[in-house]
Amino acid sequence: MAKIVADQLVEMLVEAGVKRVYAVTGDSLNFFNEAIRKDGRLKWIHVRHEEVGAYAAAAEAELDGIACCAGSCGPGHVHLINGMYDAHRSHVPMIVIASTINTSEMGMGYFQETNTVKLFDDCSCYNQLITTAEQAPRIIQTAIQHAIGQKGVAVIGLPGDVSEMKAEDSSVSTQLFYVNPVIRPSDSELDALAKVINASKCVTVFCGIGASGAHPEIVQLSQKILAPVGYSFRGKMGIQHDNPYEIGMTGLLGQAAAYQSMHESDLILLLGTDFPYDKFMPTNNKIIQIDTAVERLGRRAKLEMGLCGDIKHTLQALLPLLEQKEDASFLEAQLKIYEKVKDNMRSFMQEKGGEDTIQPEYLAHCINELATDSAIFTVDTGMTCVWGARFISGTGKRQMLGSFNHGSMANAMPMAIGAALSHPEQQVIALCGDGGLSMLLGDLATINQYQLPVKIIVFNNRALGMVKLEMEVAGLPDNETNMINPDFAAIAEAMGFKGMNVHKPEEVRNAVEFALSHPGPILLNVFTNPNALAMPPKVDFDQMVGMAKSMSKLMLGGKMQEVLDTIKSNYKHLKEL
């Protein structure tokens, strides 16, 4: 039988290194599905919702450098979008196959018709529709090349009738080019950079995920210029471990040490970071930013210098130009502050809570201690993200995935699917909020279908915790943030795998230990304290006034017990203020 376009697509995806396609099959995808079955080298992963497929593919792409998901015409396209936005904003190379209606029906308001180019343009780096067999290999090659070259989402629009056309050879290259150039500033720029660093007395280094591959060079830099090292959430796993100069995170999820160090510095070096929270950036000192993406330079802070370079290559060229600093007083002062921060964190870990009010910090601490050194963590957006950021430690082998740029709920469980399929040799732990898990509960069935040994740990605070906190600091009493949840453990059992409820703090450690050693999938439903707060490293006066107003409104509304519970649950935070 002659090769058709769908067969050609499968061959080129395999050549690109794709291992799986996450999708819900359907009419316009059927020839692509059949081509995958016949070829045998790709695995079709039948998710229950296309959004889950996009998140799972995003996780695999971040871990392995390429992944693929698909959606059939109309609703399948729309379901993909949230996960596509997340992947695109996280700069991971993902291929999306958007199969659609036959070309003869386009523009006629046909059943399930969507305009793939208009629909996906804002969440992709490449987005084209194949309309002829001659176009197919060229568009497929170009899409894959865009995904790996620009580290983004590339969309291939594939009408059902085109997928079954006889394949044609391309007149241009179908080879894929994986390049690894040396990117660093020019010699004159490096000289100017070295002069500024050498002339600065107090320097803080702040790293993002773009610096993760330069861990040895970051430590050497810090040692030479006696600079403390802060990092973003995405940079944490690559920078924190084996780093005697680290001072933690800043931003909404961070704590005081990195915030204070950055504000007391003469000079801040932003390395491989597009840190979004400009309100946490200082404004009265020199800031130098280095990134491979020139368009990101200066969009978060006023810069003294903006340079283009891969962090590893740049530091390797820069280090010989730097003078060894002798005065360690600034570094030592910041490390002392960080020790106080860690002491405070330890006090939270020791506070276990009560029945159905288990302290989430204690739960996260137990997970951190009992997880393997090479575990892959996925975290939901919201309060669960805070506990993951603060209490899960980097080891140099661990990885943490989340919706860190797009900030979407419900990502942790789907990302765990992609991580478990692509890395079955590693422990995969999904830290889920009850709000996030509720959104995409159906794909617990996917975990059971493929018997993925994912450990789902639900921080069940019966509320949209982060939203509640946001309302309170704005001076609003929380409204409609509480959740009446189903029994998540019973749902897991109904889906076909182990589920456990944890109500008492004395049960937590043994339950986590059991879950992590369980050979198959398991869901641990832990009833955490709904009044536990996560205070950022800087709480301004307006936020304090807002919190006071919201507490007053709750009291006037007859919710005095909730106010007292909040105060009792967070006395350490309030004492800091």
N, C-alpha and C positions, 0 to 999 in steps of 0.2 A: 504494500500500500504506500502511495506517495506521501512524503512528509508534508504536514500542514503547518500553518503559522503557529498553532498552539504547541506543536512538537518543537519547532524552532525556538520558541520562547523558553520552554523547559530546558533545552540544551544550553542556551545562553545563560540562564540563571544558574545552572549547575557549574558552568565554566567560571562564573563570577564568585562561586563559593557558597551559594545559598544552599541550605540543608533542608529547610522546612518552608511550607506556605501555610500561614494561619488564616483560616477562612471559613465562611458558611457557604456551602456550595449552592448553586442555583442556576437556572436556565442559561444565561449568557456566559456562565463560568464552566459549563459542562464539558466542552471540548478541552479546555485547559485542565480540568480535573482528570479527564480520561488520559490526556497526554502525560500527566504526572504518574498515573497508575501504570501505564505501559512502560514508561522509562525506568521507573523503579529506584532512581537515585534520590529523588526528593520525597519527603514525607508530607502528606496533606494532614494538617492538624485541624480537626473539626471542633472549633470553638462554638459556643452557643450564641455569642454576640460579637459582631465585627469589631466593636470598640475593644473588647478583650483581645482579639487577634492583633489589633494594631499595637496595643500596649505590650503584648507578649513579644511581638516582633521587635519593638523598640528596645526591650530589655536584651534580647539576643543580639541586636545590632550593636548596642553599647558594649556588650561583653566580647563579641567576636568580630565586629567590623563590617558585617553585612547581614541583612535579614529581609524577609518578604512577607507581606500579608496581601489579602485580596478581598474584594467585595463585589457583589453582582449589582446590576443596575438599580438605580433609584435608592430605596431605603438602605441597601447594603453600602452604598457610597456615603450616605449621611451618617450611618453608624460608625464608619471608620474615622470620621473627622477629628474627634477629640484626641484619640491616640496618635493620629498623624500630626496634629499641632504639637503634642508633647514631644514626639520624636524630632520634629523639625526645629523646635526651639531648644532642644537639648543637643542639636548638631550631631545626630547619629545617622549613619548611612542606611536608609531603608527604601526598599522597592515596594511600590503599591501597584497591584494589578487591578484596575478599575474596569471590569467588563461592563459592557453597556448594550443598548438596543441595536438592532441591525441598522446599517447605514441608510438603507432606503426609507426608514421611518423617522430619521432625525429631523428635528425642526417642526414636527407635526403634532406635538403634544401627545405622543404615544404613551401607553401604559408604562409607568415607572421610568419615564425619560428624565434624565438630568444632564446638564451641560457640564461635563467633567472638567473642562478647562476653566470655566468660571468658578465652579464649586471648589476646586482644590488649589487655585492659584496662590492663595495667601498662606498655605501651609506646605509649600513644596519649593524646591530649588529647580525642578524641571517638571513639566506637565504638558504632555502632548497626546493627541489621539491618533491612533493608527487607522488609516482609511483604505490602504491598499496593501497587498502582500509585498510589493516592492519596498514600501516604506518600513515594513516591520523590523528587519534586522538592524537597520540604521537607527531607528527610534529606540529599540531595545538597548543597543550598544551605547547610545548617547545618554539614555536615562541612567544606566548603571554607572557610566563614567561620571556623570554629574553627582550621583549619590556618594560615590567613594571619593571624588575629588573635592566636592564642596561640603561634604559631611552633612547631608540633609536628605529630605524625602524626595524621591523621584517617582512621578506617577506615569504609568503607561495605560492610556485609555484604549480598551480593546473591545470593539463591537463584536457581538456574537457571530455574525456572518464572516467577519474578517478572520476570526480565530480558526475557522474550518477551511479557509482558502489554501490552495496549494502553495507551499513555501517557495520563495525565490531567493537565490543567492544575492548577497550584497555586492555592490560595485566598489564599496569602500571597506575600510577595516572593520572587522567585528571583534578584533582582539581587545582585551581590556588592559589598561595600563595602570599598574599600582606603582606610584612614584614615591620616593622618599628623599626629597631634596634637603640640603643644608640651608636653613633660613636663619640669618642673623643680621643685626645692624652692620652698617659699613664700619671700617676701621676708624674713621673720623668721628662717627656717632658713638662708638665704643669708648674712644678717648674722652669725649665730652661727658659721657655717662660716668666713667671712672673718676673724673675730676670732681663731679658733683658729689659722688659717694664719699670720696676721700676727704672732701671738705666738710662733710656733715658729721656732727657729733653724735646725734641720736637718730638711728635708722630703724624702721620697722619694715619687715618683709611680709607681704600679704599675698597668699597663693591661691589660685583657683585650680580647676581640673586641668587646665592647660599646662600646669607645672608638675603634674603627677609623675610624668616620666623623667623628671629631673631631681628626684629625691636626694641622691648623693651630692649633686651640685648645690642644691638649696642648703644642705647642712654645711658644706664647705664655705659657701658664701656667708652664712650666719656666723660661722666660727671666725672667719677672717675680719668681718666688719662688726662683730659682736652685736648682732641684731636679733631681737626676738622674731619669731615666725608665727603669724596668724594665718588662718585659711578659711575659705568658704566651705559650705556643707559639701559640695561636690568635690572639693579638693581634699577633704579630711582624710579619706582612706589612703590617699597617695602621699600625704605630707606628714601626718601625725606620728606614725610609727618610728621608733628608733631615732627620735629627734629631740635632743636635749634642750633645744631652743624654742620649742613650740609653746604657744600661749593660748591655743584654742581658737574658737570662732567669734566673729562679731555678727551683726545683723539681727533680724527678728528672732532667730533661733539661738543666737550666741550668748556669750556672757561677758562679764566686765573687763577681763584682762586684755583681750585683743582690742576692744573698743578704747580703753584708756591708753594703751601703748601707741595706737595710731594717732590719737589726739595729742600726745605729749612728744611726738617725734619731730625732729627737724625735717626729716625726709621719709617718705613712704615709697616703697617699691611695690607696685602692683604687677604681679607676674602671672600671666596666663589666666586672668580672671575678668569676667564681665559682671562682677558683683552688682546686683540691681538696686540695692537699697542706698541711694545717694544721701539720705538723711543721716546715715551712720558714718559718712565720710567726713573727715575734718576739712576745714576751709582755710586754715591759717598756716599751713606749712607746704613744703614742696612735695609734689607727687609726680612720680615717673611711672608710666605704664608701658609694659612690653607685651605684645600679643601678635600672633600670626595674622589675625584679621584686622587690617588697618581701619576698617569702618567702625570698629568698637573703641578706638582710641579717643579718650576725652569725653565720652558721652555720659560718664558717671561722676566726673570731678574735673576741676580745672587742673591742667597738667603743666608742669615745668618742661617735661619732654615726653613725647610719644614715639615709641620705636617699634619696628616690625621685626619679630624674631621668634623662633622656637626657643623655649626657655632653656632647654638642655644645651643646645648649640650656642645660644647667646652667652650663658654663664661660663661655658667652657672657654670661650674667647675672652670673656671679661675678667675672670678670676686672676690671671697673671698681671693685669693692669691695676689691681687694687692693692692698697697698702694695708698691712696688718694693723688693726686698731689695738690700742693698749688699755684704754679706759673702759672697763666693763660695768661701770656703775649703773648706766641706764638699763642694760640687759639684766643685771642682777635684780634691780628694782622691779622690773616687769615680771621676772620669774617668781619673785616673792609674792606679788599680787596674784599670779596664777596659782600658786600653792594655796593661797587663802580661798580662791575660787574652788579649787579641787576639794579642799577641806569642807567647804559648804556643800558641795555636791555629795560628798560622802555622808554628810549628816542627813541629806534627803534619802539616800539609799538605805539608811538604817531605819528610817521611819516607815513601818510596814503598813500602817492603816488598820482598818477594822473590817468586820464582815460587810461585804458588798461595797466597801469603800477602801479597797486595796490601793495603796499609793502607786501610781504608775511609774514613778522613779525607781521604786523597789523592784517592780516587775522587770523593767528594762535592765536594771543592774543584774538580776538573776539570769536573764537571757544572755547578757554580755559575758558573764562568767562561765556559763555552761556551753555556749556555742563553740564550734571548732574554730581554729585559727584561720581557716580558709573559707568560712561561711560566706554565702551571698545573702545579704539582707535586702528586702524591698520594704519601703515605708510609705504609708498613706500620707496624703497631705493633711495638715491640721495638727492637733496636739500630738498624735503619734509620731509625726515628723520631729517634733521638739524632743521627745524622749529618745528617739533614735539618734538625733544629732548630738545630744548631750551625754548619753550613757552607753552608746555602742562604740567601742574603741577600735581603732585601726591597728592591724598587726603587720601590714605589708602584704598580706595574702587575702584579707577580707575585701569584699566590695559591697557598696551600698547603692541601690538604685531607687529613684523616686521621681516624682514630677516636680523637679526643683525649679525649673524655669516657667513651666506652664501653670503649675500649681493646681492640678486637677485632683478632685477626690476620686477614690475607687481604683487607683492605679496599682496598689501593692499586690493584690492577689493575681491579677493578670500578668504583671511583670514576673511574678514568681513562676508562672507557667512557662514563660519563655526561658527563664534562667534554669529551671529544672530540666527542660528538654535539651537545652544546649550544653548543660554542664551536670550530667547525672552523677558525676563523681564527687560533687561538692554538696554540702548541706545548704539547703535553701530555706530561709525563714522569712515569712511575710508578716510584718508588723502592721496589722489592720486596725483602723478605726471602725466602730460599729456603723457610723454613717457611711463610710466608704464601702465597706463590705456589703451593706444593704443594697447598694446601687446595682451590683452586678452578681448577685448571689447565684444566678443560674449556672455560671461557669465553674462552680464547685463540681458540677457533673463532669466537666472536662477533666478536672484533676483526677476524678475517680476513673473515668474512661481510660485514661492513659496511665493510671496508677503512678502518678508523680508523687514522690515522697516529700511533698511540700509540708512545712510546718507552719500552719496559720495560727498566729497568736492575736486574738482580738482584745484590744484595749477598750472594753465595753463600759463606757462612762454614761451611757444612756442619754447622750446629748451631742449636739454639734459643738464641741468644746471650744474650738478656736473662734467660731462665730460668736459664741456666747461671750468670750473674753473681749472680742472686738467691740461688741455692743456695750459692754460694761465700761470700757475705757473711753468710749465716746459719750458716756453719761446716760446711756439708755438701759432700762431694765431689759434683760433678755426676754424675747418673745418668740414662741414657736421654735425654740432650739432643742427642747426636750424630745426624746424618742422613746416610744413604746416598742421595744424590739421583740422579735420572735426568739425562741430558744435556738441560738446559733449552733450549739452542740447537737441538738436534736435534728436540725436541718442537715448537718454534716452526716449524721447517721442515716438519715433518709436518702442522702445522695450516695451512700455506699461506703463511707469510711469513718474512722474513729472520731468521735467528738466528746469533749469533756468540759464541764462547767467548773469554775474555781470561784468560790465565794469567800473563803477565809484566807487571810495573809499567811497563816502557818502552812497552808496547802501549796503555796505558790512554787517554792523551790523544787519540791518533789514532782509537782505537775509539769513544770518546764523540763526538768531532767528526763521524765518519762516521755514527754512529747518529742524531745530532740533525739532520743534513742529509739523511738518507735520506727520500725522498718518501712512503713508506708505513710500515706498522707494522714494528717491529723489536724483537727481544729481545737484549739484551747480557748475557751470563752471565759475571759477573766473580768470579773466585775470590779472595775476601778472606780476611784473617787471622782465623782462628777464635778467636785468643787476645787480640784487641784489646778493651780494656775501655772502658767509658764511666763515669767517676767523677762522681757528683753534686757540687754546689758545697760540700756539707758532708758529710764522712765522719766519723761519730762513732766513739768508742773501741770500742763493741761490734761495729761493722762491721769495723774493723781486726782485732779479735780473731777474728771469724768468718772473715775471709779467711785469716788465719794458720793457723787450725785446718783449713780446707779444704785449703790447700796442704800442710800436714803429713800429712793423711789421704791425699792423692794420692801423696805421696812414700812413705809407708808401704805404699801399695798398688802400688808399683812404677811409678808414672807420673811419675818424676823429669823426663823430657824435657818433658812437658806443663807442669810447674811452671817449668822454665827458659825455655820458649817464652813463657809468660805474662809472666814478669819482663822478658825481653828486649823483648817487644812493647810494654810499658807503662812503660818506665823513667822517662819524663817524668812520668807520673801518680804513680808511686811516689816520685819525687824531691820532688814537691809535698807529699806527706804527711810 
